[in-house]
């Protein structure tokens, strides 16, 4: 028999140090993690045995056993699942091939360092055993290997671990925790049973513990040799809704999502028809750390006839709903379904469409509820997930109208929570369009000179400040028959909201200002596509706009920040003929400098950056000292 001592991967050493020195709240989480790992091992065996039934050997009934020894001060979790070979033990228990490791450690070192619940979120659940143990021994044999190809892995959670080959007749894995001083509370049957009932009752495998009986001579309970299940051993989603409490739903969510908070909302349904499936879907109460990673999908677990198939079934939920957690159990898909088959299956398409509609219905019930507490839940959801939901406007055309009703914005009348439905209800008589402006920040949007005429007339304008808004607007052209119109694109045409006298006054000003406009066009020919008199300004001297077909300055800046080349184009300079600074242009000896200052100020007002800040400063200084 060979025996060797190996060192942990550097990241594991850091995690073990934090686990043993920092994680001391909610210690009982270790049992949840180890039972979850044991259940996963059984699921993997069941899946692999679909193609090779011999892997079951002579024990087809899968189970998890939890035992404790008060004298030896040990707890042992045993499963008869897939097991580990020696190389797998070294690879799986000595290294972490997980991109989230760094984020995990950052969170442990931050304000949440005492929160043991974090450990499962990053795929390092096995190491939670060191919260209560100063030594862990793992004995395992992989299904299909011979009894003398077993492995024993031992570590005290320091810098290294020992691995040796052993003889193990039974397949599967036993994890033995040698408890550190002061952890004797876990050496009691009632304590372990209560933890299992709290965290693992939903697991579809039987979790067995030895029965107890009263020892009259000793005057206390003693363990018998008979094993009995301590969990319901039925998949939670397969049970009737009336038999499941809210607490059980919430605990199951925490188990599958590694979240510490209860979900914001959930839905549990059995769907029958062309495709039969059960869905149990949750909306989290807070955004996960990797929400903006569009390649990260791990929200929905796929089961087929209660057999676990895959953990991150991205084909079952659109990308813009990647925050949804839960389980979908199909009665129609083949048990050996692969990711490739998922992408092509008509049944999967039906499940995806049905699940998407169910999630949107959940959100609609919150958003449209007469209960203020429910609407407050939606406001909380929108704050964390709204920008992601906006992706769906362009990605899911079948549900675009439903998604549009769920959108919420800031406006010139409210800092948040304005729906398009609310906006349309408040539109002025004669108003024909839904007006909006895009900007980098809410304060920049509020102070934009393009809003001046709209404020003067009391017309509400939506303020769009999410990075995804420009992309969303490329797909959302109207709502409730009203076109969406940018206040910074094209000439301002307020239609019936602008009286004839105003129009006549503007036309006269443009005519009288014509010679000056020509001079401005010449002075700014390299920077401005056109110069014209505007009706949109009240207090400001000038602003920049673009033609309807051109990209906005805000979008051009976003593209540049993303390292992409924006289409070349020049903005239009609109000037306020009534402003003192514009009037000063006529006959000024510093005409060119004033023209460029007007343009630069308009660029700065919309959040743009000057190509030559030093030239702007020189021009301003020259005028100040003239």
N, C-alpha and C positions, 0 to 999 in steps of 0.2 A: 504494500500500500504506500502510495506517495503522499507526502505532506509538504506543503510549501507556504511561506509567509510572503504576502504581497502588500504593496502600499495602495492606499486609496488614491483615487484621482484628486487633484488639488481642490476642485469644487466640492467634493464630498467631505473633505477634511473641514472646510469652512462651514458647511451645513451642519456637520456633526457637532462642531464646537458650539454653534448657535443653538442647536437642538438641546444639547446637554446643559448649557449655561443660561439660555434666555427663555426657552419655552416652558413656562410653568403654570400657565392658566389653562383650565379645561384639559387636564392631563388624560382624561378618559378617552380622548380622541384616538389614542394609539390603537385601541381595540377595534374601533370602527375601521381604521385604515387596514389593519392586518386581516380582518375578516373580509373586507372588500377585495384585497389582493387574493385571498383564498378563493373567493367566489369567481374572480376573473380567471384564475387558473383552471377552475372547473369548466367555465364557459369555453376557454380555449381548447380544452380536451374534447368537449362535446363538438366543437366546430371541426377540429382536425379529424375526429372519428367519423365524420360524415363520409370521408374518403377512405378511412382505414379503421374499420370496426375493431380490429385486433388491439388497438390502443387501450380499449377498456379492460383488457386482460380478463381477470375473473371477477372484477368488481364493477359492474355497470352502473350501480347506484352511486351517484355523486353526493358528497356531503362535506360538512365542515364540523370539526370537533374542537371544543374549548375545554381545556382541563387546567387544574391548578393544584399545586402541592405546597401546603402551608409550611411544612418542615423544610423543604428545599428552597422555599420562597421563589417558586417559578410559576409562570403561566405558559401554557403551550397551545398554540393554534395549529391544527392539523387539517389538511385537505387531501383528497385523493384525486386531484386534478392533473394537469399536464406535467407538473414537476419540472426540475432543472437538471441539466447535465452539468458536469464540472465547469466546462467553458462558459455556459450560460450563468452559472452562479458567480463566476469571476466578473463577467461582463455586466450582469444586471445588478449585482450587489456591491460592486466596487467602483462603478462609474455612473455618471448621469449624462446621457446623450439627450439633453433637453435644453431648448433655447431659452426657456423661462427661468433657468437657474439663477442668472444674475438678478433678474427682477425679484425673484423669491428672496434672495439674500438682502437685497436693498430694502424690501418691505420689513424683513425681520430686524434689520438694523435701524429702522425708522420708528415711527410712533407705534406701530403695531407689533413690536418685537415680542410682546407677551402672548400673542394670539396663535395658539397652536392649530387653530382651524386652517391656517394658511398652508400648512404643510401638504395637504392633499391636492391643493390647487395646482401644484407645479410638478406632479408626478414623482414625488420623493416620499411617499407615504410610508414605505418600509422603515425609514430612518426615524419615524415617530416613536418606534419602540424604545429608543434611547432616552425618551422623556422620563420613563419610569425604570429602565433597566440599565445596569452598568456592564452587562455582558449579554450578547444575543448569540444563540446557536441555531443554525439552520441545517436541517438534514433533509435531503431530497433525492429523488430518482425520477428521471424523465420517463414518461410512458413509452414503452417500446424498447428501452434498454434493459440489459440483464441486471439481476439483483446485485452483482458485484461492481456495478458501475454507478453506485450511489455516491453522494458527495456530502461532506460536512463542512460548513462554513462557520467560522467563529470570529467574533470581534468584540473588543471592549469599547468600541467607538472612538478610538484614539487615531493613530496614524496608519495602522495596518490591520490586516485580517489574515486568518489562517484558513487554508483549504486543504482537505485530504479526501481520498477516496475511501468509501466504506461499503459494507454489504447492507443493502436495504431491500428486503423482500417486497414490500409494498410500494407502489408508485405514489407520487405526490410529494407534499412538502410538510414538514413540521417546523414551526418557528417557536423556539423556547426563549422566553425572557427571564433572565436572572435579575430579580428586582433589587434595586438599590435600597439602602436603609431609608426607612420612613415611608415606604410605599405599600405597607402591609394591608391597607384598606382594600386593595384589589385581590387579596387572597381570601375572598368570601364569595360563596355561591350567589347570594342575593345581589351583591354588588355587580358581578359580571352579568347576571341575568338582566338586571335593570338597564345596564349599558347596551346590551344586545337588543333589548326591547325598544330602547330609545332610538338607536341609530341603524339597526340592521334587521328590523322586523320584516321589512319588505323583501328581503333577499329570497329568491325563489328556491334556493337549496335549503335543506334542513340544516340548522345549526344545532348540534347536539351537545348536551352536558350530562354528566352523571347525575342520576337521581340521588336525593338525600332521604334518610329516614332517621327517626329519633332513636338515640342510643340511651336507654334508661339508666344503664350503669354509669356512663360518663356524664349523663345529664345534658347532652347536647346533640346537635345534628351530626350525622356521619354520612360520608359518601358511599353509595352502593356501586356494584359493577354494572348496573343497568343504565344504558344511555337513552335519553329522551330529547325530542326537539324542544327548543325554547323560543323559537320564532314561528310565525304563522306559515312560513315556507311557501308563500304564494306571491306571485308578482303583484305588486300593488295595483298596477294599471289594469290587471285582469279581474280585479274584484269589483263588485257593484259599488257605484258611487255612494249609495246610502250606507254602506258598511265602512266607509273611510271617513275619519274625522279630519277637520282642517289641520290639526296638529300633525297627523300622519302625512297628509299631502305636503306640508311645509318641511317636515323632517326628511322626506324622500327627496325633495328638491335640494336641500342642503347636502344630502349624500351624493347626488349625481353631479352637482355643480361646484361643490367645495366652497359654497358661499356661506357666510356667517349670518346673513340676514334672511328673513322670510321673503318669498317672492312678492312682487307687486300684484300679480294676478296669475291665475292658472285656469286651464280648461281640460276636462276629461271627457272624452266621447268615444263611442263605438260607431264606426261608419260601416254601413252595409250597402250593397249595390253591386256595381260592376267590380269594384275592388273592396275587399273587406279588410278593415284594419282598426286598431285602437290607437288613439293618440292621447297622450298626457303631456301637455305643453305648458311651459312657465315663462313669464316675463320677469326678469330680475328687477330688484329694487334699485340697483346701482350698476353703473357701467363697469365691465371688467377691464383689467389693465391693457389687454390686447384688442380692444374693440376696433381700433383703426387698422388692424392687420387683416386685410381682406382675404389673405390666403389662409388665415387661421379659422378652421371650422371645427368645432367640437361640441356644438350645442345639442344635437339630436342623436340619440343612440337608436340603432336599428335592430329590432328583433324580428325573427320569423317564427311564428308559432311558439313564442316564448324562448326561443333559442337565440342567444346573443350573436349578432353577425358582425357589426362594426360600430365603432365609437364615434366616428365623425362622418356621418352619412350626409355629405354636403349636397347630394342630389335631392334630398328630401325637403330642403328649405332654401329659398333664394338668398343670395349673398346679403342683401340689405336687411334680412331678418336674422343675421348671424348671431345676434345676442340671445335668441330664443333657446331655452334649454328644454330637455324632455326626452320622451321615449315614444317611438312609433313601432307598433307590433303588427306585422302584416300576416294575414292568413293565406295570401295568394302567391307571394314571391317564392321562388325555389330556395331551399335551405342553403344551397351552395352558391348563392348570389355573389357576384363579384362587383367591384366598382365599375368595371366596364359595362356589365349588364345593367347596373343601376342607371347609368347614363342613357341607355337605349330603351329601357322598359316602358311600355305604355302604362302599366300599373303604377310604376313609380311616378310618372307624370301626373296621374290622377291623384296619388297621395300628396304630391307636392302642391298641386293646385288646391286640394281640399284643406291641407294644413295651413297654407298661406291665408286662405279665406277665414279660417278659424282664428288665426292670430289677429287679423285685421278686425274681425268681429269683437274680439276681446278688447282691443284698443278703442273701437267705436263705442262700446258699452261704457267704458271709463270716460271718454271724452264727452259723450252726449248725456251722461247720467244726470238725473235731477238732484241727486245727492251731492252736496258740495264736497264731501270727503272723497268721493270717487273722482270728481273732476280735479281735485287737488292731487290725487294719485297720478292722473294723466299729465298734469303740469310737471310733476316730478319726473315722470317718464320722459317727457319731451325735453326737459333740460339735459338729461343724460344721453338720450338716444335719438333725439329729433334729427340731428344732422345725418345720422346713418339712414333713418327712414326716408329722408329726402332722396337718397340714391335710387329708391324704388320708383320714383316718378319717371325716371328715364329707362329703368331696367324692366319694369313690369307694366307694360302698356295695358294689359287686360284689367289691371286693378288701379289704373292711374287716377280715375275719378274718385275712387274710395280714398286713395292716398292723399289726393289734393284736399279732401275735406278734413283730413287729420293734421294737415300742416298748421303750424303756429308761427307767428312772426311778431316782431316789434313794429310799431308804427308811430306816426307823428301824434297819435292820440293815446298810445299805451306802450310801455317799455317791453311788454311780452304778452304772449297768450292770445294774439289776434288771429282768428281763423278767417279764411277767405269767405266763408258764409257770413260771419259777422261784418266783414268789410262791405260786402255787397248790400247787406241790409242798411248800412249807414251811408251809402252813396248818395251824393247830392242829386236833386232833381235835374235831369238833363245830362248827368255824368255818364259817359258811355264806356269808359275803360277803368281797369284796376291799375292804379299807378304805384310804381315801386322805384326804389333806388338801391344800388349795391355799393357797399363800401367795406373797408377793412375793419372798422370798429363802429360800434353804435354811436359814439360821440362824433365820429367823422361823418356818419350818415346824417345825424341830426343837424349838424352845422353846415351842411352842404348848401351852397348858394342856389343850386337848382331847385330847392324846395320853396324859395321865397314867394313866388306867385301862388303856389298851392296853399301856403300858410295864410297868405292874404285873403284868399277866397274860402278858407276853411275846408279845403279838400284833403282828405286823409291820404297819406302815402305810406306804403309798407317799407320798412327799413330792413334790408337783407344783408347780413354781415357774416354768414357762414361761408367757408371756402367752397362748399359744394353748391351754393346757391346759383352761381353763374352757369354751372353745368346743368343743374335742374331746370333753369329757365330756358335752356336750349330745347327742352322737351315739353314744357308746360306753356302752352300758348294762350289758353283761355280757361275761364272757370265760370260756370253757370251762364254761358253765352257771352260773357264779357271778356274782351281781349286784355291781356296783361301788357302794360306799356311802361317802358322805362322813362323816367323824367329826364334822363341824361342822353336820350337818343332822339334824333330828328328834331324838327321844329316843333315848338309847343303849339298844340291845337286843342284848346279846351272846348271846342265846339260851342254848344249852347251856353256853357258857363262863362263865355267871354262875350260881352255885349258889343254891339256894332260901334259904339263910340270908342271903345278901347282899340278895336281893330283899325279904325280909321286913324286914330292917333299914332299907332305903331307904323302904319304905312307912310304917314306924313313925315315921321321922324326918320324913317329909313331913306326917304327921298332926299330930305334936307341933309342927311348925314352921308350921302353917297360919295362926295369927293374925299371925305375923311376915311371912309371904308376902303377906297381904292389905295390910299396911302398906307393904311394898316396892312392890307393884303401884300403890298410890295415889301414893306418892312419885315413882315413875318412869313414871306413866301417859302422859306425853308422849314418852317415849323408848323404852320397852319394850313389846312386844306382850303379854308374859306374864313372870311370874317363877315359877320352880319349883326344887325341890330336885333335885340331879343325882347320878348315880352315876359320871359320867365324870371327876370331879376327885378328886385325892388330896392334892396339896400346895397348890394355888391356892384362893383364896376364891371366885372366880366366873369365868364365861366366857360368851361370847355365841354363840348358835347361831341357826339359822333353821329354819323348817318345811321339810319335804321339797319342797314346790312353789315355795318362794321362792328368789330368787337370793342367792348367798352375798355376804358383805361384801367378799370379795376381788374378785368379778366386778363388784360395784357400783363399787368403786374404779377398776377397769380402764376401765369405761364412762365414768366421770367424767373420767379422764385423756385419753380419746379424744374428749372434748367431747360425749359423748352423755348423755342423761338416763336414769338408771337408774330402773326401776319403784319407786314409793314403797312402802316397807315398813319395819316395825320389827322388830328382832331380839328374840330371847327371852333373858332373863338367867337363867342357871342358877347356883345358889349351892351351895357345899359346907357343909352343916349342921355338919360337924365342925371347920371352921376357926375359929380364935380370933377373927378379925376379924368373921366372920359372927355368932358368939356374942355379941360385944360390942354388936351392934345392939340386942339386947333391953334395953329400959329406958334406952337412951342418950339424953342430952339433945341430942345432935347427930345424931339419926336420919337426917334428910333429907340432911345433908351426907355422912354415911357411905354412904348409899344411892347418891348420885350418884358418890362416889369409887369404890365397887365397880364401878359401871357403866363409868366412865371408864377404870379400870384394865383391865377386861376388853376394852374397845375398843382400848386401846393394845397389849395383849398379842397381839391378832390382827392388828396392823399398821395399824389404822385411825387416823384423825386426829380430834382433838377439835374440835368446833364452837366451843367457847369455852374455850381453854386457860387464859385468865386466871381464869375462874371455878373451874377445877380447882385452880389454884395457891392461890387464896384459901381454898378449903375445906381443903386439906391444911395450909396455914399456921395456919388457925384451930384445927385439931385438935392440931397440934404445940405450940401455945402455950396450949392450954386447961389 
